[in-house]
C-alpha cells in the first residue's frame, strides 16, 4: 500500500511554486473543491476521489496508488481565447514527468497520457465563473489492480510503475509533476499565453501521438473519421476526412484507429 502524501513535505519542496497546497484523505472531486477558491496557484491533492469526473461527465476512477490533484490558476493578462492551452500545457507537463522516471510517453489529443497504446493519465480543465481555471490531473503511479475498467474509446489503463521497471515514490512524482506544471505555466503566462513564443506549440506537436494517425472523433452531432494532420495555434486539431476536407476540432473524443 502506498504511503500517504505529506503536505508539509510537498510544500517545502515546492516552495515558491504555489501559494497553497493541501492533501486530503478523501473528497468527492478536487476540481469541484477548488471552483470557489480565490487564491491563484492553489493545489489540492486527494488520496481518493469518490465522485471524480472526466470529460463529458464521465466517471474518473481513482485506484489506490495514483496521484489525483487539481490546481487553480488565475492567468490574468492571458486572453480568454488562449486559456484552452492550459489543458494541453498540462499534457506536456505529464510527458516531461514520465520522462523523468524513464518512461517514454505520448499524448492523445488533447491531453491523455499514453504509454504505448494504454492510458496512464488524463486531464480535465474547467473555467470557473470568476475566470479562473481549475486543472485536474489523474495519474496512475503504482501498478494497477486487474479490475480497472478501460476508458473512453476502449483505452486500457496502465501506470508509470509498470513501465519504469522499479517502484516509484509518489511524493517524488507529485513534486516533479507540479514543478513541470508550474514552470510551463509561468513561462506561458509571462508570454500572455502565446504558444509559439514559448515553444509550447512545437513541444506539444512533438509529443502528440495523434498526428498522422487515422482517427475517429466523437462529436455531439455524430462521428468524423479521417487523418489527424496538425495542431493549430489555438490548440485545435485538424482532421482531414476521406473526401479531402479539413475540419478544425476544438472539443471531442478522439479514438486512434488501427490500420489493418
Backbone bond lengths (Angstrom), bond angles and torsions (degrees), N, CA, C in turn:
res aa  C-N    CA-C-N  psi(-1)  N-CA   C-N-CA  omega(-1)  CA-C   N-CA-C  phi
1 X - - - 1.467 - - 1.531 109.85 -
2 X 1.327 116.95 139.09 1.462 120.86 -177.45 1.522 111.69 -69.57
3 X 1.332 115.61 144.66 1.458 121.07 174.78 1.515 109.39 -71.40
4 X 1.342 116.58 137.43 1.464 120.63 179.24 1.521 110.20 -62.10
5 X 1.311 115.56 144.89 1.452 120.91 179.29 1.522 109.96 -74.28
6 X 1.319 116.72 140.97 1.465 123.45 -178.89 1.530 108.22 -103.68
7 X 1.333 116.29 112.46 1.463 120.51 -176.47 1.519 112.28 -60.47
8 X 1.337 117.97 -38.79 1.465 120.11 -177.30 1.526 111.09 -65.90
9 X 1.326 116.72 -37.44 1.467 120.30 177.65 1.525 110.30 -66.07
10 X 1.325 116.52 -43.98 1.466 120.35 179.27 1.521 111.13 -63.41
11 X 1.340 116.89 -41.46 1.473 119.76 178.88 1.525 111.04 -60.70
12 X 1.327 116.19 -43.56 1.461 119.93 -179.76 1.524 111.14 -62.42
13 X 1.303 116.34 -43.44 1.467 119.79 -176.41 1.523 112.47 -73.72
14 X 1.323 116.61 -23.06 1.464 120.55 -178.87 1.527 111.96 -107.82
15 X 1.306 116.83 19.19 1.470 121.39 -177.62 1.525 110.72 -53.10
16 X 1.324 115.56 129.51 1.461 120.88 179.77 1.515 113.84 93.31
17 X 1.336 117.20 -14.81 1.466 120.24 -178.27 1.520 112.50 -90.22
18 X 1.328 116.36 -34.51 1.465 120.47 -175.44 1.526 110.14 -135.70
19 X 1.342 115.12 151.54 1.463 120.34 -179.26 1.520 111.94 -79.65
20 X 1.322 116.15 -31.38 1.464 120.48 -176.55 1.520 109.12 -153.35
21 X 1.328 116.53 141.26 1.467 121.31 178.26 1.521 108.59 -145.11
22 X 1.329 115.85 127.44 1.460 121.58 178.53 1.527 109.43 -131.93
23 X 1.322 115.23 152.85 1.460 122.90 174.59 1.517 107.69 -123.89
24 X 1.338 116.51 130.72 1.464 121.06 176.67 1.525 108.72 -120.79
25 X 1.339 114.93 152.53 1.463 119.35 -179.28 1.520 111.16 -69.35
26 X 1.323 116.93 -40.82 1.464 120.60 -177.17 1.522 109.51 -155.55
27 X 1.320 115.43 145.89 1.462 120.99 174.46 1.513 107.88 -156.53
28 X 1.326 115.83 165.75 1.449 118.53 177.13 1.519 111.56 -67.33
29 X 1.323 115.79 -54.15 1.462 121.65 -179.13 1.516 109.35 -155.55
30 X 1.317 117.84 126.00 1.463 120.78 178.66 1.529 110.57 -66.02
31 X 1.330 117.64 -34.50 1.463 119.28 176.65 1.523 110.63 -61.34
32 X 1.326 116.47 -47.18 1.459 120.04 -179.21 1.525 111.22 -62.51
33 X 1.323 117.23 -36.76 1.467 120.79 -178.34 1.523 112.62 -65.59
34 X 1.335 117.10 -25.43 1.466 119.57 -176.25 1.527 113.60 -98.32
35 X 1.307 118.06 -3.07 1.471 119.50 -174.10 1.523 113.26 -60.78
36 X 1.316 117.94 -31.20 1.463 120.55 -177.65 1.530 112.61 -104.93
37 X 1.318 116.68 13.19 1.464 120.65 179.40 1.523 109.27 -81.33
38 X 1.332 116.87 141.72 1.461 121.08 -176.16 1.519 113.41 -97.59
39 X 1.335 117.78 -23.25 1.471 120.93 -169.19 1.530 111.19 -82.99
40 X 1.331 115.31 121.56 1.465 121.72 175.91 1.525 110.04 -59.00
41 X 1.324 115.94 142.76 1.462 123.19 177.27 1.535 112.11 62.95
42 X 1.317 114.57 49.41 1.462 121.84 173.44 1.524 108.75 -99.07
43 X 1.321 116.94 133.14 1.460 122.93 -178.87 1.528 109.33 -117.04
44 X 1.322 115.97 134.36 1.462 121.80 172.21 1.521 108.51 -127.64
45 X 1.328 115.72 124.83 1.462 122.00 177.98 1.520 107.88 -115.06
46 X 1.329 117.37 135.90 1.466 121.93 177.94 1.527 109.22 -120.39
47 X 1.326 115.46 136.71 1.463 119.45 173.04 1.525 110.54 -68.78
48 X 1.341 115.77 -27.64 1.464 121.20 -179.44 1.513 109.12 -148.67
49 X 1.346 115.59 139.97 1.460 121.34 171.40 1.524 107.81 -116.09
50 X 1.313 116.30 129.96 1.466 119.00 -178.99 1.524 112.69 -97.02
51 X 1.342 116.83 -16.56 1.468 120.29 -179.74 1.524 110.74 -137.37
52 X 1.334 116.17 36.35 1.457 119.53 179.92 1.514 111.11 -63.48
53 X 1.334 115.88 146.79 1.454 120.40 -179.47 1.514 111.23 -127.37
54 X 1.331 114.64 144.70 1.449 121.51 171.92 1.520 109.01 -101.59
55 X 1.323 115.94 -163.17 1.456 120.16 -179.97 1.526 110.31 -65.26
56 X 1.334 115.13 150.36 1.458 124.26 175.87 1.536 111.41 57.88
57 X 1.357 115.37 32.00 1.456 120.39 173.10 1.511 115.52 75.90
58 X 1.333 118.17 9.94 1.466 119.73 179.40 1.524 110.60 -71.36
59 X 1.318 115.84 155.67 1.451 120.21 174.34 1.519 110.93 -67.88
60 X 1.321 116.03 151.24 1.459 122.69 179.86 1.521 106.62 -121.39
61 X 1.326 116.26 104.07 1.463 120.75 -177.43 1.529 110.42 -67.58
62 X 1.329 116.10 144.82 1.463 121.37 -178.75 1.531 110.31 -129.54
63 X 1.335 116.99 69.13 1.456 118.71 179.66 1.527 111.45 -64.34
64 X 1.340 116.80 152.50 1.463 120.47 -179.04 1.516 111.77 -58.64
65 X 1.329 115.23 147.28 1.460 119.50 179.04 1.503 114.48 88.26
66 X 1.339 117.06 5.53 1.455 120.49 177.76 1.515 111.58 -97.03
67 X 1.320 115.24 177.99 1.457 122.21 178.16 1.515 106.95 -120.57
68 X 1.336 116.05 116.80 1.461 121.86 -175.76 1.524 108.28 -124.84
69 X 1.323 115.63 113.02 1.467 118.82 -173.85 1.518 111.14 -146.65
70 X 1.323 113.98 158.39 1.458 121.61 172.59 1.520 108.61 -133.79
71 X 1.326 114.83 147.56 1.462 121.82 178.41 1.523 107.94 -128.00
72 X 1.330 116.33 126.47 1.458 120.68 175.66 1.527 108.33 -93.23
73 X 1.331 115.41 128.54 1.462 121.78 -177.61 1.524 109.74 -127.27
74 X 1.329 115.26 139.76 1.463 121.83 175.65 1.525 108.63 -123.06
75 X 1.317 117.55 79.81 1.467 120.09 -176.42 1.519 112.45 -80.30
76 X 1.326 116.55 69.67 1.466 120.75 177.60 1.526 109.20 -58.52
77 X 1.308 115.25 139.44 1.458 119.52 -178.30 1.505 113.45 95.72
78 X 1.342 117.31 -10.81 1.466 121.21 175.44 1.523 108.15 -94.29
79 X 1.329 118.80 123.34 1.465 120.47 179.07 1.522 111.67 -57.62
80 X 1.314 116.06 146.59 1.463 121.52 -175.75 1.521 111.91 -56.88
81 X 1.324 117.15 -35.33 1.464 119.44 -177.20 1.528 112.92 -69.48
82 X 1.337 117.01 -14.04 1.468 119.74 178.36 1.531 113.07 -96.83
83 X 1.321 117.81 -7.22 1.458 120.73 -178.67 1.533 113.07 -60.55
84 X 1.342 120.44 -33.03 1.466 118.71 177.53 1.525 114.05 -57.70
85 X 1.342 117.46 -18.60 1.455 119.66 178.30 1.531 112.14 -65.21
86 X 1.322 117.95 -18.13 1.462 119.16 179.58 1.522 112.10 -61.46
87 X 1.326 116.64 -35.64 1.461 118.64 -179.24 1.530 111.20 -71.47
88 X 1.345 117.49 -35.49 1.466 120.24 177.03 1.523 110.54 -73.23
89 X 1.324 115.45 -36.18 1.462 121.60 176.80 1.530 110.10 -59.98
90 X 1.326 116.66 -41.68 1.462 120.40 177.87 1.524 110.94 -63.04
91 X 1.318 116.61 -35.98 1.460 119.80 176.18 1.516 112.01 -62.47
92 X 1.319 116.78 -41.60 1.470 120.50 177.67 1.523 110.15 -63.61
93 X 1.339 117.27 -40.07 1.468 120.47 177.23 1.525 110.87 -60.03
94 X 1.325 117.08 -37.62 1.467 120.67 178.04 1.521 111.77 -66.88
95 X 1.328 117.73 -41.38 1.469 120.51 178.10 1.518 110.36 -62.34
96 X 1.332 116.62 -44.49 1.468 119.97 178.43 1.527 111.16 -62.16
97 X 1.334 116.11 -39.58 1.459 119.94 179.61 1.522 110.84 -64.28
98 X 1.316 116.80 -45.84 1.464 120.15 178.11 1.528 110.77 -58.10
99 X 1.329 116.62 -42.81 1.464 120.45 -179.84 1.524 111.58 -61.97
100 X 1.333 117.33 -32.83 1.469 121.19 179.23 1.522 111.76 -63.63
101 X 1.344 116.22 -21.18 1.459 120.74 179.12 1.531 111.33 -112.57
102 X 1.352 114.24 27.21 1.466 122.81 174.43 1.517 113.21 62.63
103 X 1.322 116.47 32.18 1.459 121.17 176.86 1.523 108.15 -115.82
104 X 1.325 115.75 120.86 1.459 120.23 179.52 1.525 108.66 -87.89
105 X 1.314 115.88 119.04 1.461 121.38 -176.27 1.520 110.37 -127.14
106 X 1.324 115.45 160.79 1.462 122.20 175.57 1.525 108.00 -130.17
107 X 1.326 115.47 175.05 1.453 120.62 179.67 1.516 110.51 -115.92
108 X 1.316 116.23 132.37 1.458 121.60 166.96 1.517 106.04 -92.70
109 X 1.321 116.07 121.53 1.456 119.92 -174.59 1.522 110.57 -52.44
110 X 1.359 117.90 135.37 1.460 124.78 1.91 1.528 115.07 -89.63
111 X 1.345 118.40 -25.59 1.462 116.85 -169.89 1.523 115.62 -156.28
112 X 1.322 119.22 17.77 1.462 119.85 174.73 1.519 109.13 -76.49
113 X 1.326 117.07 130.20 1.462 121.79 178.62 1.517 108.78 -87.04
114 X 1.332 116.23 119.59 1.459 121.58 179.88 1.520 110.22 -111.33
115 X 1.321 114.98 137.86 1.459 121.49 168.01 1.521 104.98 -117.47
116 X 1.347 115.77 110.64 1.452 118.93 -167.12 1.520 107.85 66.23
117 X 1.335 116.02 -127.38 1.465 119.29 178.34 1.525 111.47 -110.26
118 X 1.335 116.12 24.84 1.464 120.37 179.95 1.530 110.35 -118.03
119 X 1.323 115.50 150.34 1.460 121.42 -175.75 1.526 110.92 -93.34
120 X 1.347 115.19 126.61 1.459 120.88 178.99 1.524 112.48 -107.77
121 X 1.319 117.97 -17.89 1.464 120.29 -177.57 1.519 110.19 -161.60
122 X 1.325 114.77 158.74 1.453 121.71 174.96 1.514 110.38 -142.86
123 X 1.322 115.81 163.47 1.460 122.51 -177.25 1.521 108.88 -131.99
124 X 1.319 116.54 138.80 1.458 121.68 172.03 1.519 108.10 -132.25
125 X 1.338 116.61 114.77 1.464 121.51 178.45 1.521 109.10 -107.64
126 X 1.323 115.51 134.87 1.465 121.48 -178.72 1.524 110.07 -132.29
127 X 1.316 116.17 136.98 1.458 121.22 176.65 1.521 109.40 -88.85
128 X 1.327 117.13 133.78 1.456 121.30 179.90 1.530 109.49 -90.54
129 X 1.339 118.21 163.82 1.472 119.84 178.59 1.523 113.16 -58.75
130 X 1.334 117.26 -24.96 1.469 120.52 -178.66 1.525 112.22 -91.49
131 X 1.337 116.61 16.90 1.468 123.69 176.39 1.538 113.26 66.29
132 X 1.292 116.10 26.26 1.459 119.55 165.71 1.526 107.57 -92.23
133 X 1.306 116.06 166.52 1.461 121.30 175.87 1.521 108.27 -124.46
134 X 1.326 115.86 129.20 1.455 121.32 175.05 1.525 107.40 -103.01
135 X 1.324 116.12 119.90 1.458 122.33 -179.67 1.521 108.10 -104.98
136 X 1.316 116.38 112.40 1.456 121.47 178.82 1.510 110.89 -100.75
137 X 1.325 116.41 135.82 1.466 121.89 -178.41 1.524 109.18 -130.71
138 X 1.308 115.88 131.10 1.455 121.71 171.27 1.516 108.88 -118.94
139 X 1.332 117.54 119.27 1.458 122.71 -176.09 1.525 109.39 -125.96
140 X 1.324 116.16 123.69 1.458 120.91 176.00 1.527 108.71 -79.03
141 X 1.318 116.16 116.28 1.461 121.05 -178.56 1.516 110.95 -101.01
142 X 1.344 117.50 -59.24 1.463 121.55 -178.34 1.523 110.82 -79.05
143 X 1.323 115.75 164.90 1.467 120.12 175.91 1.515 109.90 -57.86
144 X 1.331 115.88 141.66 1.457 120.96 -173.88 1.519 111.53 -89.70
145 X 1.330 116.80 149.90 1.457 119.50 170.44 1.525 109.67 -67.68
146 X 1.321 118.15 159.41 1.472 119.94 -174.02 1.514 114.64 -73.59
147 X 1.344 119.30 -10.25 1.461 120.90 -173.07 1.527 113.71 -101.02
148 X 1.350 118.13 16.29 1.471 120.25 176.98 1.525 108.35 -76.77
149 X 1.330 115.81 124.92 1.461 120.54 -175.72 1.533 111.77 -72.74
150 X 1.347 116.54 151.27 1.464 119.72 172.71 1.519 111.12 -61.51
151 X 1.330 115.79 156.74 1.447 120.55 179.51 1.511 112.29 -93.60
152 X 1.333 115.97 -161.78 1.464 121.66 -179.14 1.523 110.31 -57.00
153 X 1.331 116.34 139.04 1.453 120.76 -179.74 1.511 113.45 73.88
154 X 1.351 116.77 11.13 1.458 120.01 178.87 1.512 114.63 77.61
155 X 1.352 117.40 14.16 1.464 120.07 -179.45 1.525 110.36 -64.56
156 X 1.321 115.92 124.20 1.456 119.83 177.10 1.524 109.73 -78.49
157 X 1.332 117.39 145.05 1.465 120.10 -178.40 1.520 112.49 -82.96
158 X 1.315 114.99 157.60 1.452 122.13 172.55 1.532 107.53 -150.02
159 X 1.327 116.18 -178.20 1.463 119.82 -179.17 1.520 109.94 -140.72
160 X 1.323 116.32 162.81 1.463 120.23 177.54 1.523 111.23 -60.54
161 X 1.330 116.35 -41.77 1.455 120.36 -174.94 1.518 112.42 -62.96
162 X 1.321 116.94 -32.09 1.460 120.69 -179.98 1.525 111.62 -65.80
163 X 1.320 117.62 -20.50 1.465 121.18 -176.71 1.522 112.79 -114.13
164 X 1.312 116.97 -16.40 1.468 119.86 179.84 1.527 111.66 -76.41
165 X 1.325 116.54 -22.71 1.460 119.73 178.92 1.517 114.02 78.68
166 X 1.340 116.32 13.96 1.465 119.94 179.92 1.517 108.69 -160.79
167 X 1.327 118.25 158.84 1.469 119.60 174.89 1.527 110.03 -64.45
168 X 1.316 115.73 145.30 1.462 121.00 179.96 1.517 110.52 -116.72
169 X 1.321 115.03 144.83 1.458 122.75 177.46 1.528 107.92 -87.02
170 X 1.332 116.89 116.53 1.471 119.29 -177.32 1.515 112.44 -60.96
171 X 1.322 117.66 -34.74 1.462 120.06 178.32 1.523 110.29 -62.75
172 X 1.332 116.60 -40.88 1.466 120.17 178.53 1.524 110.47 -64.90
173 X 1.326 116.73 -40.47 1.461 120.55 177.97 1.528 110.13 -64.74
174 X 1.333 116.57 -43.08 1.467 120.45 -179.98 1.524 111.67 -61.53
175 X 1.323 117.03 -44.88 1.465 121.07 -179.69 1.530 110.00 -64.19
176 X 1.319 116.36 -43.68 1.469 119.92 -179.77 1.521 110.96 -61.97
177 X 1.331 116.78 -47.39 1.463 120.50 -178.88 1.524 111.46 -63.25
178 X 1.314 117.20 -45.95 1.463 119.93 -177.97 1.525 112.26 -68.23
179 X 1.320 117.77 -32.63 1.475 120.06 174.58 1.514 110.99 -67.00
180 X 1.331 116.39 -46.24 1.468 119.67 179.90 1.528 109.79 -61.26
181 X 1.324 117.24 -43.58 1.457 121.02 179.81 1.527 110.73 -63.10
182 X 1.320 116.80 -43.12 1.469 120.72 179.56 1.520 111.22 -63.31
183 X 1.320 117.30 -46.58 1.467 120.50 -178.00 1.525 111.56 -63.28
184 X 1.333 116.37 -44.88 1.455 119.94 -179.95 1.532 111.25 -64.58
185 X 1.340 115.65 -43.83 1.465 119.21 -176.56 1.518 111.77 -68.27
186 X 1.332 118.45 -38.21 1.464 120.69 178.76 1.529 111.06 -63.37
187 X 1.319 115.95 -45.56 1.465 120.26 179.22 1.522 110.49 -61.37
188 X 1.325 116.04 -45.33 1.471 122.22 179.73 1.528 110.57 -64.17
189 X 1.326 117.43 -42.96 1.467 121.68 -179.89 1.521 110.72 -65.29
190 X 1.334 116.92 -43.66 1.467 120.61 -179.53 1.524 111.32 -62.60
191 X 1.339 116.85 -26.92 1.466 121.76 178.62 1.525 111.47 -93.59
192 X 1.344 117.02 16.68 1.466 123.20 179.91 1.523 111.64 57.51
193 X 1.340 115.46 34.12 1.458 120.24 175.16 1.516 115.00 79.55
194 X 1.327 117.68 13.43 1.469 120.30 -178.33 1.528 109.22 -75.43
195 X 1.348 118.78 114.60 1.463 120.45 -177.44 1.526 113.43 -78.35
196 X 1.331 117.21 -13.90 1.467 120.29 -179.36 1.523 110.39 -85.48
197 X 1.332 116.45 -53.56 1.464 120.18 -178.34 1.528 111.82 -59.88
198 X 1.308 117.44 -32.51 1.463 121.09 -179.09 1.523 112.94 -81.06
199 X 1.326 117.40 -12.58 1.460 120.77 -175.43 1.518 113.08 81.27
200 X 1.356 116.65 2.35 1.460 120.39 -176.63 1.529 111.70 -65.02
201 X 1.322 117.38 -41.63 1.467 119.95 -178.85 1.523 110.70 -61.02
202 X 1.330 117.35 -47.14 1.463 120.30 -179.60 1.521 111.26 -63.48
203 X 1.337 116.52 -41.76 1.463 118.96 -179.34 1.523 110.51 -66.59
204 X 1.315 116.77 -41.04 1.464 119.06 178.45 1.528 110.53 -61.78
205 X 1.322 116.53 -46.03 1.466 119.15 -179.77 1.528 111.84 -59.81
206 X 1.333 116.98 -37.20 1.476 119.82 179.40 1.521 111.52 -63.38
207 X 1.320 116.01 -34.27 1.461 119.86 -175.76 1.527 113.60 -92.77
208 X 1.327 117.18 -8.94 1.461 119.96 -173.80 1.520 110.92 -80.88
209 X 1.322 116.49 104.20 1.459 121.35 -179.54 1.511 113.04 -74.42
210 X 1.327 118.37 -7.37 1.466 121.22 178.86 1.526 111.49 -74.12
211 X 1.334 116.76 -29.96 1.462 119.73 -176.04 1.528 110.53 -63.73
212 X 1.326 114.94 132.39 1.456 121.11 -178.28 1.515 114.04 86.63
213 X 1.330 117.01 -6.78 1.463 121.18 -177.79 1.522 111.48 -88.21
214 X 1.336 114.22 150.43 1.464 119.79 164.42 1.522 106.66 -74.53
215 X 1.339 116.55 129.46 1.460 120.12 -175.56 1.522 110.85 -135.56
216 X 1.302 113.72 159.81 1.464 121.76 166.28 1.519 106.42 -121.14
217 X 1.324 116.32 128.71 1.455 121.10 -179.78 1.523 108.14 -109.33
218 X 1.333 115.52 119.71 1.462 120.73 178.38 1.523 108.21 -85.16
219 X 1.337 115.66 115.96 1.461 122.52 -177.54 1.522 109.87 -116.57
220 X 1.331 117.94 159.81 1.464 119.79 179.94 1.528 113.51 -54.18
221 X 1.343 117.15 -32.96 1.460 119.92 -177.82 1.512 114.44 -95.77
222 X 1.317 118.27 5.48 1.460 121.18 -178.04 1.514 110.65 140.75
223 X 1.332 115.96 -164.48 1.459 121.14 -176.46 1.526 110.32 -114.48
224 X 1.328 115.06 147.55 1.461 122.45 176.09 1.519 108.32 -122.30
225 X 1.329 116.83 128.75 1.466 121.40 177.23 1.516 109.35 -113.52
226 X 1.327 115.10 145.46 1.457 119.74 178.89 1.511 110.60 170.25
227 X 1.323 115.49 -157.05 1.466 121.87 -178.90 1.527 109.11 -115.96
228 X 1.324 115.92 129.60 1.465 120.36 178.01 1.517 109.27 -72.58
229 X 1.319 116.62 121.74 1.464 121.20 -171.71 1.518 113.97 -102.51
230 X 1.344 117.17 -41.23 1.458 118.60 -172.39 1.530 109.79 -163.03
231 X 1.327 114.93 163.66 1.459 121.90 169.86 1.522 106.79 -113.18
232 X 1.327 116.05 127.08 1.457 120.78 -173.38 1.512 114.01 -84.89
233 X 1.336 115.72 176.31 1.460 122.42 179.71 1.520 112.28 -60.35
234 X 1.327 116.48 -26.48 1.463 120.71 -179.26 1.525 112.12 -95.12
235 X 1.328 117.49 6.82 1.456 121.12 178.59 1.507 114.71 87.11
236 X 1.323 117.75 -3.60 1.458 120.42 177.30 1.521 110.02 -71.48
237 X 1.335 115.43 156.18 1.456 119.89 176.02 1.525 108.02 -106.26
238 X 1.323 116.13 139.93 1.455 121.85 -179.90 1.522 108.54 -101.75
239 X 1.334 115.63 121.17 1.460 121.97 179.52 1.514 108.75 -115.10
240 X 1.323 116.36 126.50 1.474 121.47 177.55 1.522 109.00 -95.67
241 X 1.328 116.70 119.83 1.463 119.87 -178.23 1.528 110.76 -78.31
242 X 1.324 115.91 177.50 1.467 120.69 -174.02 1.519 112.71 -69.83
243 X 1.339 116.72 -13.30 1.465 119.85 176.41 1.522 111.82 -91.77
244 X 1.341 116.88 -0.22 1.453 121.18 178.21 1.508 115.25 90.90
245 X 1.341 117.90 7.06 1.468 121.33 179.57 1.527 109.83 -91.03
246 X 1.327 115.98 139.35 1.459 121.42 178.58 1.525 110.60 -92.87
247 X 1.340 115.42 140.73 1.454 121.68 179.39 1.522 108.48 -127.71
248 X 1.332 117.07 127.33 1.465 121.52 175.44 1.520 108.74 -90.03
249 X 1.324 116.22 119.79 1.462 121.98 -176.27 1.528 108.66 -109.35
250 X 1.326 116.14 121.13 1.464 119.71 178.86 1.519 112.11 -97.51
251 X 1.337 117.70 -23.10 1.459 121.11 179.58 1.518 108.51 -155.67
252 X 1.307 116.17 136.86 1.460 120.98 179.35 1.518 109.86 162.97
253 X 1.314 116.61 157.86 1.459 121.31 177.73 1.520 109.63 -86.88
254 X 1.321 116.10 123.34 1.467 121.39 -178.92 1.521 109.47 -100.80
255 X 1.310 115.77 131.82 1.463 122.22 175.35 1.522 107.65 -116.39
256 X 1.342 116.70 124.27 1.452 120.13 175.12 1.519 108.96 -76.24
257 X 1.333 116.78 127.43 1.450 121.44 -179.55 1.520 110.39 -99.43
258 X 1.292 115.33 130.58 1.472 119.11 177.29 1.524 109.38 -75.59
259 X 1.324 116.07 133.49 1.463 120.86 177.33 1.510 108.10 -84.43
260 X 1.319 116.88 122.08 1.474 120.68 -177.84 1.511 110.09 -89.69
